Amino acid sequence: MDKQFRDNFFGKAVIDNTLEKVGGYVIEIPTLFKGRGKHPKAGLLKGRILPENITLNLAEDAPVPKCLMPGHN
């Protein structure tokens, strides 16, 4: 999936019939945290994000999307 498609598909939402930009929809992969300067967490491992760790901001009557990962919900 290229960045332009991802930004157009996930990065925008229709709110009150207006197309608005959404921020904070990308999750980073588990990796070594570098930090900048003398960051206290530099060198620590970033943990994996599981479906249970994510909160969706949905309408009261909106259906909850089904999780496709076996063993998670």
PDB file of N, CA, C, O and CB in Angstrom:
ATOM      1  N   MET A   1       0.856  -1.170   0.000  1.00  0.00           N
ATOM      2  CA  MET A   1       0.000   0.000   0.000  1.00  0.00           C
ATOM      3  C   MET A   1       0.904   1.236   0.000  1.00  0.00           C
ATOM      4  O   MET A   1       1.732   1.400   0.896  1.00  0.00           O
ATOM      5  CB  MET A   1      -0.975  -0.004   1.233  1.00  0.00           C
ATOM      6  N   ASP A   2       0.748   2.092  -0.990  1.00  0.00           N
ATOM      7  CA  ASP A   2       1.605   3.274  -1.044  1.00  0.00           C
ATOM      8  C   ASP A   2       1.065   4.385  -0.148  1.00  0.00           C
ATOM      9  O   ASP A   2      -0.104   4.385   0.238  1.00  0.00           O
ATOM     10  CB  ASP A   2       1.732   3.776  -2.485  1.00  0.00           C
ATOM     11  N   LYS A   3       1.945   5.330   0.173  1.00  0.00           N
ATOM     12  CA  LYS A   3       1.626   6.384   1.141  1.00  0.00           C
ATOM     13  C   LYS A   3       0.471   7.269   0.672  1.00  0.00           C
ATOM     14  O   LYS A   3      -0.369   7.659   1.483  1.00  0.00           O
ATOM     15  CB  LYS A   3       2.856   7.242   1.400  1.00  0.00           C
ATOM     16  N   GLN A   4       0.416   7.589  -0.613  1.00  0.00           N
ATOM     17  CA  GLN A   4      -0.650   8.453  -1.114  1.00  0.00           C
ATOM     18  C   GLN A   4      -2.022   7.799  -0.955  1.00  0.00           C
ATOM     19  O   GLN A   4      -2.977   8.453  -0.533  1.00  0.00           O
ATOM     20  CB  GLN A   4      -0.403   8.798  -2.582  1.00  0.00           C
ATOM     21  N   PHE A   5      -2.123   6.509  -1.292  1.00  0.00           N
ATOM     22  CA  PHE A   5      -3.396   5.796  -1.113  1.00  0.00           C
ATOM     23  C   PHE A   5      -3.771   5.736   0.357  1.00  0.00           C
ATOM     24  O   PHE A   5      -4.921   5.982   0.720  1.00  0.00           O
ATOM     25  CB  PHE A   5      -3.312   4.372  -1.695  1.00  0.00           C
ATOM     26  N   ARG A   6      -2.783   5.404   1.219  1.00  0.00           N
ATOM     27  CA  ARG A   6      -3.045   5.304   2.657  1.00  0.00           C
ATOM     28  C   ARG A   6      -3.534   6.639   3.214  1.00  0.00           C
ATOM     29  O   ARG A   6      -4.486   6.674   3.993  1.00  0.00           O
ATOM     30  CB  ARG A   6      -1.778   4.849   3.406  1.00  0.00           C
ATOM     31  N   ASP A   7      -2.886   7.742   2.817  1.00  0.00           N
ATOM     32  CA  ASP A   7      -3.287   9.056   3.309  1.00  0.00           C
ATOM     33  C   ASP A   7      -4.679   9.441   2.822  1.00  0.00           C
ATOM     34  O   ASP A   7      -5.456  10.040   3.565  1.00  0.00           O
ATOM     35  CB  ASP A   7      -2.278  10.109   2.876  1.00  0.00           C
ATOM     36  N   ASN A   8      -4.991   9.102   1.588  1.00  0.00           N
ATOM     37  CA  ASN A   8      -6.319   9.435   1.056  1.00  0.00           C
ATOM     38  C   ASN A   8      -7.405   8.559   1.658  1.00  0.00           C
ATOM     39  O   ASN A   8      -8.514   9.038   1.896  1.00  0.00           O
ATOM     40  CB  ASN A   8      -6.332   9.294  -0.461  1.00  0.00           C
ATOM     41  N   PHE A   9      -7.116   7.283   1.912  1.00  0.00           N
ATOM     42  CA  PHE A   9      -8.129   6.357   2.420  1.00  0.00           C
ATOM     43  C   PHE A   9      -8.332   6.495   3.926  1.00  0.00           C
ATOM     44  O   PHE A   9      -9.469   6.620   4.382  1.00  0.00           O
ATOM     45  CB  PHE A   9      -7.742   4.927   2.086  1.00  0.00           C
ATOM     46  N   PHE A  10      -7.249   6.475   4.705  1.00  0.00           N
ATOM     47  CA  PHE A  10      -7.337   6.499   6.160  1.00  0.00           C
ATOM     48  C   PHE A  10      -7.176   7.903   6.738  1.00  0.00           C
ATOM     49  O   PHE A  10      -7.602   8.155   7.865  1.00  0.00           O
ATOM     50  CB  PHE A  10      -6.291   5.588   6.749  1.00  0.00           C
ATOM     51  N   GLY A  11      -6.581   8.803   6.000  1.00  0.00           N
ATOM     52  CA  GLY A  11      -6.223  10.116   6.531  1.00  0.00           C
ATOM     53  C   GLY A  11      -7.284  11.174   6.419  1.00  0.00           C
ATOM     54  O   GLY A  11      -7.038  12.330   6.762  1.00  0.00           O
ATOM     55  N   LYS A  12      -8.483  10.809   5.939  1.00  0.00           N
ATOM     56  CA  LYS A  12      -9.549  11.786   5.798  1.00  0.00           C
ATOM     57  C   LYS A  12     -10.852  11.195   6.300  1.00  0.00           C
ATOM     58  O   LYS A  12     -11.083   9.990   6.200  1.00  0.00           O
ATOM     59  CB  LYS A  12      -9.686  12.241   4.338  1.00  0.00           C
ATOM     60  N   ALA A  13     -11.712  12.066   6.848  1.00  0.00           N
ATOM     61  CA  ALA A  13     -13.020  11.641   7.341  1.00  0.00           C
ATOM     62  C   ALA A  13     -14.057  12.686   6.962  1.00  0.00           C
ATOM     63  O   ALA A  13     -13.748  13.875   6.886  1.00  0.00           O
ATOM     64  CB  ALA A  13     -12.996  11.421   8.881  1.00  0.00           C
ATOM     65  N   VAL A  14     -15.279  12.247   6.726  1.00  0.00           N
ATOM     66  CA  VAL A  14     -16.377  13.166   6.431  1.00  0.00           C
ATOM     67  C   VAL A  14     -17.078  13.496   7.740  1.00  0.00           C
ATOM     68  O   VAL A  14     -17.650  12.622   8.390  1.00  0.00           O
ATOM     69  CB  VAL A  14     -17.379  12.551   5.392  1.00  0.00           C
ATOM     70  N   ILE A  15     -17.026  14.765   8.117  1.00  0.00           N
ATOM     71  CA  ILE A  15     -17.648  15.237   9.351  1.00  0.00           C
ATOM     72  C   ILE A  15     -18.557  16.397   8.987  1.00  0.00           C
ATOM     73  O   ILE A  15     -18.091  17.408   8.461  1.00  0.00           O
ATOM     74  CB  ILE A  15     -16.575  15.663  10.417  1.00  0.00           C
ATOM     75  N   ASP A  16     -19.856  16.265   9.263  1.00  0.00           N
ATOM     76  CA  ASP A  16     -20.849  17.287   8.915  1.00  0.00           C
ATOM     77  C   ASP A  16     -20.757  17.667   7.442  1.00  0.00           C
ATOM     78  O   ASP A  16     -20.771  18.849   7.098  1.00  0.00           O
ATOM     79  CB  ASP A  16     -20.663  18.533   9.788  1.00  0.00           C
ATOM     80  N   ASN A  17     -20.663  16.653   6.568  1.00  0.00           N
ATOM     81  CA  ASN A  17     -20.572  16.828   5.114  1.00  0.00           C
ATOM     82  C   ASN A  17     -19.354  17.632   4.675  1.00  0.00           C
ATOM     83  O   ASN A  17     -19.371  18.249   3.610  1.00  0.00           O
ATOM     84  CB  ASN A  17     -21.815  17.501   4.607  1.00  0.00           C
ATOM     85  N   THR A  18     -18.302  17.631   5.483  1.00  0.00           N
ATOM     86  CA  THR A  18     -17.051  18.301   5.144  1.00  0.00           C
ATOM     87  C   THR A  18     -15.918  17.301   5.267  1.00  0.00           C
ATOM     88  O   THR A  18     -15.854  16.547   6.238  1.00  0.00           O
ATOM     89  CB  THR A  18     -16.802  19.537   6.057  1.00  0.00           C
ATOM     90  N   LEU A  19     -15.025  17.288   4.290  1.00  0.00           N
ATOM     91  CA  LEU A  19     -13.881  16.387   4.316  1.00  0.00           C
ATOM     92  C   LEU A  19     -12.800  16.985   5.214  1.00  0.00           C
ATOM     93  O   LEU A  19     -12.267  18.056   4.925  1.00  0.00           O
ATOM     94  CB  LEU A  19     -13.336  16.135   2.880  1.00  0.00           C
ATOM     95  N   GLU A  20     -12.479  16.282   6.310  1.00  0.00           N
ATOM     96  CA  GLU A  20     -11.503  16.764   7.290  1.00  0.00           C
ATOM     97  C   GLU A  20     -10.305  15.823   7.324  1.00  0.00           C
ATOM     98  O   GLU A  20     -10.448  14.619   7.114  1.00  0.00           O
ATOM     99  CB  GLU A  20     -12.144  16.881   8.700  1.00  0.00           C
ATOM    100  N   LYS A  21      -9.125  16.374   7.589  1.00  0.00           N
ATOM    101  CA  LYS A  21      -7.917  15.570   7.708  1.00  0.00           C
ATOM    102  C   LYS A  21      -7.856  14.941   9.099  1.00  0.00           C
ATOM    103  O   LYS A  21      -8.156  15.596  10.097  1.00  0.00           O
ATOM    104  CB  LYS A  21      -6.655  16.428   7.437  1.00  0.00           C
ATOM    105  N   VAL A  22      -7.465  13.664   9.156  1.00  0.00           N
ATOM    106  CA  VAL A  22      -7.362  12.925  10.415  1.00  0.00           C
ATOM    107  C   VAL A  22      -5.887  12.773  10.750  1.00  0.00           C
ATOM    108  O   VAL A  22      -5.075  12.510   9.863  1.00  0.00           O
ATOM    109  CB  VAL A  22      -8.068  11.524  10.321  1.00  0.00           C
ATOM    110  N   GLY A  23      -5.534  12.935  12.008  1.00  0.00           N
ATOM    111  CA  GLY A  23      -4.148  12.761  12.426  1.00  0.00           C
ATOM    112  C   GLY A  23      -4.001  11.575  13.352  1.00  0.00           C
ATOM    113  O   GLY A  23      -4.949  11.198  14.042  1.00  0.00           O
ATOM    114  N   GLY A  24      -2.827  10.989  13.373  1.00  0.00           N
ATOM    115  CA  GLY A  24      -2.543   9.908  14.312  1.00  0.00           C
ATOM    116  C   GLY A  24      -3.187   8.591  13.965  1.00  0.00           C
ATOM    117  O   GLY A  24      -3.714   7.925  14.856  1.00  0.00           O
ATOM    118  N   TYR A  25      -3.170   8.183  12.713  1.00  0.00           N
ATOM    119  CA  TYR A  25      -3.797   6.924  12.325  1.00  0.00           C
ATOM    120  C   TYR A  25      -2.775   5.858  11.940  1.00  0.00           C
ATOM    121  O   TYR A  25      -3.162   4.767  11.520  1.00  0.00           O
ATOM    122  CB  TYR A  25      -4.748   7.157  11.173  1.00  0.00           C
ATOM    123  N   VAL A  26      -1.494   6.144  12.071  1.00  0.00           N
ATOM    124  CA  VAL A  26      -0.446   5.192  11.701  1.00  0.00           C
ATOM    125  C   VAL A  26       0.214   4.656  12.971  1.00  0.00           C
ATOM    126  O   VAL A  26       0.519   5.418  13.889  1.00  0.00           O
ATOM    127  CB  VAL A  26       0.614   5.861  10.765  1.00  0.00           C
ATOM    128  N   ILE A  27       0.429   3.346  13.016  1.00  0.00           N
ATOM    129  CA  ILE A  27       1.088   2.718  14.153  1.00  0.00           C
ATOM    130  C   ILE A  27       2.458   2.236  13.703  1.00  0.00           C
ATOM    131  O   ILE A  27       2.592   1.626  12.642  1.00  0.00           O
ATOM    132  CB  ILE A  27       0.237   1.540  14.726  1.00  0.00           C
ATOM    133  N   GLU A  28       3.469   2.511  14.506  1.00  0.00           N
ATOM    134  CA  GLU A  28       4.824   2.098  14.170  1.00  0.00           C
ATOM    135  C   GLU A  28       5.051   0.634  14.532  1.00  0.00           C
ATOM    136  O   GLU A  28       4.431   0.101  15.451  1.00  0.00           O
ATOM    137  CB  GLU A  28       5.844   2.985  14.884  1.00  0.00           C
ATOM    138  N   ILE A  29       5.947   0.004  13.795  1.00  0.00           N
ATOM    139  CA  ILE A  29       6.296  -1.389  14.058  1.00  0.00           C
ATOM    140  C   ILE A  29       7.188  -1.474  15.295  1.00  0.00           C
ATOM    141  O   ILE A  29       7.825  -0.484  15.656  1.00  0.00           O
ATOM    142  CB  ILE A  29       7.001  -2.019  12.832  1.00  0.00           C
ATOM    143  N   PRO A  30       7.249  -2.637  15.952  1.00  0.00           N
ATOM    144  CA  PRO A  30       8.154  -2.779  17.090  1.00  0.00           C
ATOM    145  C   PRO A  30       9.599  -2.621  16.617  1.00  0.00           C
ATOM    146  O   PRO A  30      10.018  -3.262  15.654  1.00  0.00           O
ATOM    147  CB  PRO A  30       7.953  -4.154  17.789  1.00  0.00           C
ATOM    148  N   THR A  31      10.333  -1.784  17.284  1.00  0.00           N
ATOM    149  CA  THR A  31      11.715  -1.514  16.890  1.00  0.00           C
ATOM    150  C   THR A  31      12.466  -0.921  18.072  1.00  0.00           C
ATOM    151  O   THR A  31      11.882  -0.669  19.126  1.00  0.00           O
ATOM    152  CB  THR A  31      11.771  -0.557  15.668  1.00  0.00           C
ATOM    153  N   LEU A  32      13.734  -0.705  17.896  1.00  0.00           N
ATOM    154  CA  LEU A  32      14.556  -0.088  18.925  1.00  0.00           C
ATOM    155  C   LEU A  32      14.301   1.408  18.937  1.00  0.00           C
ATOM    156  O   LEU A  32      14.393   2.053  17.893  1.00  0.00           O
ATOM    157  CB  LEU A  32      16.052  -0.388  18.695  1.00  0.00           C
ATOM    158  N   PHE A  33      13.984   1.975  20.093  1.00  0.00           N
ATOM    159  CA  PHE A  33      13.718   3.408  20.203  1.00  0.00           C
ATOM    160  C   PHE A  33      15.041   4.154  20.272  1.00  0.00           C
ATOM    161  O   PHE A  33      15.871   3.877  21.138  1.00  0.00           O
ATOM    162  CB  PHE A  33      12.842   3.724  21.448  1.00  0.00           C
ATOM    163  N   LYS A  34      15.237   5.098  19.362  1.00  0.00           N
ATOM    164  CA  LYS A  34      16.483   5.855  19.327  1.00  0.00           C
ATOM    165  C   LYS A  34      16.410   7.098  20.206  1.00  0.00           C
ATOM    166  O   LYS A  34      17.311   7.344  21.008  1.00  0.00           O
ATOM    167  CB  LYS A  34      16.818   6.251  17.896  1.00  0.00           C
ATOM    168  N   GLY A  35      15.351   7.876  20.064  1.00  0.00           N
ATOM    169  CA  GLY A  35      15.241   9.123  20.807  1.00  0.00           C
ATOM    170  C   GLY A  35      16.149  10.183  20.220  1.00  0.00           C
ATOM    171  O   GLY A  35      16.872   9.926  19.257  1.00  0.00           O
ATOM    172  N   ARG A  36      16.114  11.370  20.795  1.00  0.00           N
ATOM    173  CA  ARG A  36      16.979  12.462  20.339  1.00  0.00           C
ATOM    174  C   ARG A  36      17.724  13.017  21.540  1.00  0.00           C
ATOM    175  O   ARG A  36      17.131  13.241  22.596  1.00  0.00           O
ATOM    176  CB  ARG A  36      16.157  13.585  19.625  1.00  0.00           C
ATOM    177  N   GLY A  37      18.986  13.234  21.385  1.00  0.00           N
ATOM    178  CA  GLY A  37      19.774  13.751  22.493  1.00  0.00           C
ATOM    179  C   GLY A  37      19.913  12.710  23.584  1.00  0.00           C
ATOM    180  O   GLY A  37      20.126  11.532  23.299  1.00  0.00           O
ATOM    181  N   LYS A  38      19.796  13.134  24.826  1.00  0.00           N
ATOM    182  CA  LYS A  38      19.923  12.219  25.969  1.00  0.00           C
ATOM    183  C   LYS A  38      18.539  11.821  26.460  1.00  0.00           C
ATOM    184  O   LYS A  38      18.167  12.121  27.594  1.00  0.00           O
ATOM    185  CB  LYS A  38      20.740  12.872  27.121  1.00  0.00           C
ATOM    186  N   HIS A  39      17.780  11.148  25.611  1.00  0.00           N
ATOM    187  CA  HIS A  39      16.432  10.719  25.967  1.00  0.00           C
ATOM    188  C   HIS A  39      16.528   9.545  26.937  1.00  0.00           C
ATOM    189  O   HIS A  39      17.310   8.625  26.697  1.00  0.00           O
ATOM    190  CB  HIS A  39      15.614  10.328  24.698  1.00  0.00           C
ATOM    191  N   PRO A  40      15.749   9.548  28.039  1.00  0.00           N
ATOM    192  CA  PRO A  40      15.860   8.478  29.040  1.00  0.00           C
ATOM    193  C   PRO A  40      15.435   7.096  28.531  1.00  0.00           C
ATOM    194  O   PRO A  40      15.856   6.083  29.090  1.00  0.00           O
ATOM    195  CB  PRO A  40      15.029   8.833  30.238  1.00  0.00           C
ATOM    196  N   LYS A  41      14.615   7.040  27.488  1.00  0.00           N
ATOM    197  CA  LYS A  41      14.159   5.747  26.971  1.00  0.00           C
ATOM    198  C   LYS A  41      14.953   5.292  25.748  1.00  0.00           C
ATOM    199  O   LYS A  41      14.597   4.296  25.119  1.00  0.00           O
ATOM    200  CB  LYS A  41      12.685   5.822  26.620  1.00  0.00           C
ATOM    201  N   ALA A  42      16.006   5.998  25.409  1.00  0.00           N
ATOM    202  CA  ALA A  42      16.822   5.623  24.247  1.00  0.00           C
ATOM    203  C   ALA A  42      17.406   4.229  24.465  1.00  0.00           C
ATOM    204  O   ALA A  42      17.898   3.916  25.548  1.00  0.00           O
ATOM    205  CB  ALA A  42      17.961   6.664  24.004  1.00  0.00           C
ATOM    206  N   GLY A  43      17.347   3.399  23.428  1.00  0.00           N
ATOM    207  CA  GLY A  43      17.882   2.054  23.505  1.00  0.00           C
ATOM    208  C   GLY A  43      16.879   1.014  23.956  1.00  0.00           C
ATOM    209  O   GLY A  43      17.194  -0.176  23.951  1.00  0.00           O
ATOM    210  N   LEU A  44      15.670   1.423  24.349  1.00  0.00           N
ATOM    211  CA  LEU A  44      14.650   0.466  24.763  1.00  0.00           C
ATOM    212  C   LEU A  44      13.850  -0.004  23.556  1.00  0.00           C
ATOM    213  O   LEU A  44      13.791   0.677  22.533  1.00  0.00           O
ATOM    214  CB  LEU A  44      13.717   1.087  25.819  1.00  0.00           C
ATOM    215  N   LEU A  45      13.244  -1.160  23.686  1.00  0.00           N
ATOM    216  CA  LEU A  45      12.459  -1.743  22.608  1.00  0.00           C
ATOM    217  C   LEU A  45      11.022  -1.251  22.668  1.00  0.00           C
ATOM    218  O   LEU A  45      10.387  -1.299  23.722  1.00  0.00           O
ATOM    219  CB  LEU A  45      12.502  -3.271  22.675  1.00  0.00           C
ATOM    220  N   LYS A  46      10.502  -0.770  21.519  1.00  0.00           N
ATOM    221  CA  LYS A  46       9.092  -0.396  21.438  1.00  0.00           C
ATOM    222  C   LYS A  46       8.287  -1.674  21.309  1.00  0.00           C
ATOM    223  O   LYS A  46       8.625  -2.547  20.511  1.00  0.00           O
ATOM    224  CB  LYS A  46       8.815   0.576  20.235  1.00  0.00           C
ATOM    225  N   GLY A  47       7.238  -1.787  22.081  1.00  0.00           N
ATOM    226  CA  GLY A  47       6.437  -3.010  22.082  1.00  0.00           C
ATOM    227  C   GLY A  47       5.497  -3.116  20.893  1.00  0.00           C
ATOM    228  O   GLY A  47       5.218  -2.130  20.212  1.00  0.00           O
ATOM    229  N   ARG A  48       5.013  -4.335  20.654  1.00  0.00           N
ATOM    230  CA  ARG A  48       4.053  -4.570  19.579  1.00  0.00           C
ATOM    231  C   ARG A  48       2.665  -4.125  20.033  1.00  0.00           C
ATOM    232  O   ARG A  48       2.266  -4.376  21.170  1.00  0.00           O
ATOM    233  CB  ARG A  48       4.041  -6.068  19.162  1.00  0.00           C
ATOM    234  N   ILE A  49       1.937  -3.466  19.141  1.00  0.00           N
ATOM    235  CA  ILE A  49       0.573  -3.036  19.419  1.00  0.00           C
ATOM    236  C   ILE A  49      -0.376  -4.136  18.952  1.00  0.00           C
ATOM    237  O   ILE A  49      -0.335  -4.541  17.790  1.00  0.00           O
ATOM    238  CB  ILE A  49       0.251  -1.673  18.719  1.00  0.00           C
ATOM    239  N   LEU A  50      -1.223  -4.614  19.845  1.00  0.00           N
ATOM    240  CA  LEU A  50      -2.199  -5.644  19.530  1.00  0.00           C
ATOM    241  C   LEU A  50      -3.581  -5.017  19.390  1.00  0.00           C
ATOM    242  O   LEU A  50      -3.797  -3.904  19.867  1.00  0.00           O
ATOM    243  CB  LEU A  50      -2.206  -6.741  20.612  1.00  0.00           C
ATOM    244  N   PRO A  51      -4.518  -5.705  18.748  1.00  0.00           N
ATOM    245  CA  PRO A  51      -5.861  -5.137  18.583  1.00  0.00           C
ATOM    246  C   PRO A  51      -6.522  -4.738  19.906  1.00  0.00           C
ATOM    247  O   PRO A  51      -7.329  -3.808  19.927  1.00  0.00           O
ATOM    248  CB  PRO A  51      -6.743  -6.130  17.869  1.00  0.00           C
ATOM    249  N   GLU A  52      -6.202  -5.413  20.996  1.00  0.00           N
ATOM    250  CA  GLU A  52      -6.800  -5.079  22.296  1.00  0.00           C
ATOM    251  C   GLU A  52      -6.317  -3.722  22.806  1.00  0.00           C
ATOM    252  O   GLU A  52      -6.965  -3.126  23.666  1.00  0.00           O
ATOM    253  CB  GLU A  52      -6.472  -6.166  23.326  1.00  0.00           C
ATOM    254  N   ASN A  53      -5.183  -3.221  22.289  1.00  0.00           N
ATOM    255  CA  ASN A  53      -4.620  -1.957  22.747  1.00  0.00           C
ATOM    256  C   ASN A  53      -5.187  -0.746  22.018  1.00  0.00           C
ATOM    257  O   ASN A  53      -4.845   0.387  22.357  1.00  0.00           O
ATOM    258  CB  ASN A  53      -3.133  -1.982  22.586  1.00  0.00           C
ATOM    259  N   ILE A  54      -6.041  -0.960  21.030  1.00  0.00           N
ATOM    260  CA  ILE A  54      -6.539   0.128  20.192  1.00  0.00           C
ATOM    261  C   ILE A  54      -7.972   0.464  20.584  1.00  0.00           C
ATOM    262  O   ILE A  54      -8.796  -0.426  20.794  1.00  0.00           O
ATOM    263  CB  ILE A  54      -6.459  -0.250  18.694  1.00  0.00           C
ATOM    264  N   THR A  55      -8.256   1.764  20.681  1.00  0.00           N
ATOM    265  CA  THR A  55      -9.601   2.241  20.966  1.00  0.00           C
ATOM    266  C   THR A  55     -10.140   2.930  19.727  1.00  0.00           C
ATOM    267  O   THR A  55      -9.511   3.851  19.205  1.00  0.00           O
ATOM    268  CB  THR A  55      -9.614   3.199  22.189  1.00  0.00           C
ATOM    269  N   LEU A  56     -11.296   2.494  19.252  1.00  0.00           N
ATOM    270  CA  LEU A  56     -11.932   3.104  18.091  1.00  0.00           C
ATOM    271  C   LEU A  56     -12.983   4.098  18.562  1.00  0.00           C
ATOM    272  O   LEU A  56     -13.772   3.807  19.461  1.00  0.00           O
ATOM    273  CB  LEU A  56     -12.567   2.027  17.171  1.00  0.00           C
ATOM    274  N   ASN A  57     -12.982   5.265  17.949  1.00  0.00           N
ATOM    275  CA  ASN A  57     -13.961   6.290  18.277  1.00  0.00           C
ATOM    276  C   ASN A  57     -15.101   6.172  17.270  1.00  0.00           C
ATOM    277  O   ASN A  57     -15.064   6.780  16.200  1.00  0.00           O
ATOM    278  CB  ASN A  57     -13.323   7.728  18.259  1.00  0.00           C
ATOM    279  N   LEU A  58     -16.118   5.380  17.628  1.00  0.00           N
ATOM    280  CA  LEU A  58     -17.232   5.099  16.733  1.00  0.00           C
ATOM    281  C   LEU A  58     -18.519   5.701  17.284  1.00  0.00           C
ATOM    282  O   LEU A  58     -18.623   5.996  18.474  1.00  0.00           O
ATOM    283  CB  LEU A  58     -17.393   3.586  16.528  1.00  0.00           C
ATOM    284  N   ALA A  59     -19.491   5.877  16.401  1.00  0.00           N
ATOM    285  CA  ALA A  59     -20.813   6.334  16.830  1.00  0.00           C
ATOM    286  C   ALA A  59     -21.476   5.221  17.643  1.00  0.00           C
ATOM    287  O   ALA A  59     -21.099   4.053  17.540  1.00  0.00           O
ATOM    288  CB  ALA A  59     -21.700   6.736  15.600  1.00  0.00           C
ATOM    289  N   GLU A  60     -22.453   5.594  18.440  1.00  0.00           N
ATOM    290  CA  GLU A  60     -23.160   4.626  19.291  1.00  0.00           C
ATOM    291  C   GLU A  60     -23.793   3.496  18.479  1.00  0.00           C
ATOM    292  O   GLU A  60     -23.801   2.346  18.918  1.00  0.00           O
ATOM    293  CB  GLU A  60     -24.238   5.336  20.105  1.00  0.00           C
ATOM    294  N   ASP A  61     -24.320   3.819  17.303  1.00  0.00           N
ATOM    295  CA  ASP A  61     -25.012   2.822  16.500  1.00  0.00           C
ATOM    296  C   ASP A  61     -24.132   2.212  15.406  1.00  0.00           C
ATOM    297  O   ASP A  61     -24.621   1.419  14.602  1.00  0.00           O
ATOM    298  CB  ASP A  61     -26.231   3.437  15.879  1.00  0.00           C
ATOM    299  N   ALA A  62     -22.858   2.563  15.361  1.00  0.00           N
ATOM    300  CA  ALA A  62     -21.951   2.033  14.335  1.00  0.00           C
ATOM    301  C   ALA A  62     -21.539   0.604  14.672  1.00  0.00           C
ATOM    302  O   ALA A  62     -21.301   0.289  15.837  1.00  0.00           O
ATOM    303  CB  ALA A  62     -20.701   2.928  14.198  1.00  0.00           C
ATOM    304  N   PRO A  63     -21.452  -0.268  13.659  1.00  0.00           N
ATOM    305  CA  PRO A  63     -21.017  -1.639  13.923  1.00  0.00           C
ATOM    306  C   PRO A  63     -19.515  -1.678  14.230  1.00  0.00           C
ATOM    307  O   PRO A  63     -18.732  -0.947  13.622  1.00  0.00           O
ATOM    308  CB  PRO A  63     -21.343  -2.549  12.717  1.00  0.00           C
ATOM    309  N   VAL A  64     -19.126  -2.524  15.164  1.00  0.00           N
ATOM    310  CA  VAL A  64     -17.715  -2.682  15.513  1.00  0.00           C
ATOM    311  C   VAL A  64     -17.060  -3.573  14.468  1.00  0.00           C
ATOM    312  O   VAL A  64     -17.558  -4.668  14.209  1.00  0.00           O
ATOM    313  CB  VAL A  64     -17.545  -3.280  16.949  1.00  0.00           C
ATOM    314  N   PRO A  65     -15.946  -3.136  13.855  1.00  0.00           N
ATOM    315  CA  PRO A  65     -15.293  -3.963  12.843  1.00  0.00           C
ATOM    316  C   PRO A  65     -14.786  -5.271  13.443  1.00  0.00           C
ATOM    317  O   PRO A  65     -14.351  -5.309  14.594  1.00  0.00           O
ATOM    318  CB  PRO A  65     -14.136  -3.196  12.196  1.00  0.00           C
ATOM    319  N   LYS A  66     -14.845  -6.332  12.660  1.00  0.00           N
ATOM    320  CA  LYS A  66     -14.394  -7.641  13.107  1.00  0.00           C
ATOM    321  C   LYS A  66     -12.867  -7.701  13.036  1.00  0.00           C
ATOM    322  O   LYS A  66     -12.275  -7.231  12.064  1.00  0.00           O
ATOM    323  CB  LYS A  66     -15.034  -8.767  12.251  1.00  0.00           C
ATOM    324  N   CYS A  67     -12.235  -8.269  14.046  1.00  0.00           N
ATOM    325  CA  CYS A  67     -10.782  -8.442  14.067  1.00  0.00           C
ATOM    326  C   CYS A  67     -10.421  -9.670  13.236  1.00  0.00           C
ATOM    327  O   CYS A  67     -11.000 -10.743  13.407  1.00  0.00           O
ATOM    328  CB  CYS A  67     -10.251  -8.583  15.532  1.00  0.00           C
ATOM    329  N   LEU A  68      -9.458  -9.497  12.338  1.00  0.00           N
ATOM    330  CA  LEU A  68      -9.068 -10.594  11.449  1.00  0.00           C
ATOM    331  C   LEU A  68      -7.908 -11.425  11.997  1.00  0.00           C
ATOM    332  O   LEU A  68      -7.533 -12.428  11.389  1.00  0.00           O
ATOM    333  CB  LEU A  68      -8.692 -10.042  10.097  1.00  0.00           C
ATOM    334  N   MET A  69      -7.337 -11.027  13.129  1.00  0.00           N
ATOM    335  CA  MET A  69      -6.235 -11.782  13.727  1.00  0.00           C
ATOM    336  C   MET A  69      -6.798 -12.885  14.631  1.00  0.00           C
ATOM    337  O   MET A  69      -7.542 -12.584  15.565  1.00  0.00           O
ATOM    338  CB  MET A  69      -5.291 -10.837  14.533  1.00  0.00           C
ATOM    339  N   PRO A  70      -6.465 -14.136  14.380  1.00  0.00           N
ATOM    340  CA  PRO A  70      -6.980 -15.204  15.236  1.00  0.00           C
ATOM    341  C   PRO A  70      -6.503 -15.058  16.683  1.00  0.00           C
ATOM    342  O   PRO A  70      -5.333 -14.763  16.929  1.00  0.00           O
ATOM    343  CB  PRO A  70      -6.556 -16.560  14.687  1.00  0.00           C
ATOM    344  N   GLY A  71      -7.406 -15.264  17.630  1.00  0.00           N
ATOM    345  CA  GLY A  71      -7.063 -15.204  19.041  1.00  0.00           C
ATOM    346  C   GLY A  71      -7.150 -13.806  19.635  1.00  0.00           C
ATOM    347  O   GLY A  71      -6.867 -13.626  20.819  1.00  0.00           O
ATOM    348  N   HIS A  72      -7.533 -12.820  18.843  1.00  0.00           N
ATOM    349  CA  HIS A  72      -7.637 -11.431  19.339  1.00  0.00           C
ATOM    350  C   HIS A  72      -9.036 -10.907  19.040  1.00  0.00           C
ATOM    351  O   HIS A  72      -9.750 -11.427  18.183  1.00  0.00           O
ATOM    352  CB  HIS A  72      -6.547 -10.504  18.684  1.00  0.00           C
ATOM    353  N   ASN A  73      -9.403  -9.853  19.782  1.00  0.00           N
ATOM    354  CA  ASN A  73     -10.695  -9.225  19.503  1.00  0.00           C
ATOM    355  C   ASN A  73     -10.629  -7.743  19.814  1.00  0.00           C
ATOM    356  O   ASN A  73     -11.619  -7.032  19.645  1.00  0.00           O
ATOM    357  CB  ASN A  73     -11.819  -9.892  20.315  1.00  0.00           C
TER     358      ASN A  73
END
